[in-house]
Amino acid sequence: MNAVNRFAVGLMAIALPALSLAAPFAYVPNEGSSSLSVIDTQTDRVVAEIPAGTKPRGTVISLDGSRAYVSDQPNNRLVVIDLIKRAQVGSIDLGESPEGVGMSADGRWVVAAIEESNEVAFADTRTQKRAFIVKVQGKNPEHAVFSPDDKFVFVSAEEGGAIDIIDMASRRQVAQVPVGARPRGIGFSPDSKRAYVAAENSSEIYVIDAVEFKVLAKIKAGLRSNGITVHPDGSRVYVSNGGDGTVSVLDTATLAITATISVGQRPWNMALTPDGKKLYVACGRSGAVTVIDTERNLKLVDVAVGKLPWGVAIR
């Protein structure tokens, strides 16, 4: 190896760790302005706006961080966005009125709740096409979320007061768990043994045994609880309360609310940075994302984004 090549290899060895330590981006679908706002989580500033269909809602990021899959509700599709070029590069037909989306831990499947037909659509990221659909019992599915072990998909039925459970091995619904009125956000413990569900109209959090498919506990949350996200270490669950303009912090060991943090108006769906140190909360009526320091349970800043932000996705 000559001196020039040795120098180049040395530069790469320095650069790669630096890249791996770079703060991730937070992607915010704005259903009122047809865009994804891109927030640099190191500076908490918007660094780009990407066109994302007509009414973007559920959003997930590929495992390598190169693509976003965004449900475009009026056009019945997933919009596929190249996050390096920051441009749309394709779309995947889904079904009428797709809402929340989820991604399997292995990155192969993107799953979308289809409201009008009471179905869940599965798109294969290898082919960039819809692969199959599963009919669910609940009416008006809102969110579809994989368990961390990829064995099940839990689906919140907004008008059904229940969680529908799809078995990935058989590709069919195998159980239904009744919960409170208007269930919405769903999150899992890292070991896949528990699921946490926000019931909006009853302002409750339901803790579900994700092995036996039964309710273990219900906890009073803030007014109109809807979004759920679970800390990477499983110790805490964050619940957005749309009517209160707050986020509740649930201790998973004691099932007690240990903190309540004021955020913007109509907080909805949220995401944590991979290290769990910062929480990004989409506040629809504020046109902003509230950033929370999770170690101190402290609001840091409101970041102005597009109109009616629906959620946040971070890889």
Secondary structure, 3 states (H helix, E strand, C coil): CCHHHHHHHHHHHHHHHHHHCCCCEEEEEECCCCEEEEEECCCCEEEEEEECCCCEEEEEECCCCCEEEEEEHHHCEEEEEECCCCEEEEEEECCCCEEEEEECCCCCEEEEEECCCCEEEEEECCCCEEEEEEECCCCCEEEEEECCCCCEEEEEECCCCEEEEEECCCCEEEEEEECCCCEEEEEECCCCCEEEEEECCCCEEEEEECCCCEEEEEEECCCCEEEEEECCCCCEEEEEECCCCEEEEEECCCCEEEEEEECCCCEEEEEECCCCCEEEEEEHHHCEEEEEECCCCEEEEEEECCCCECCCEEC
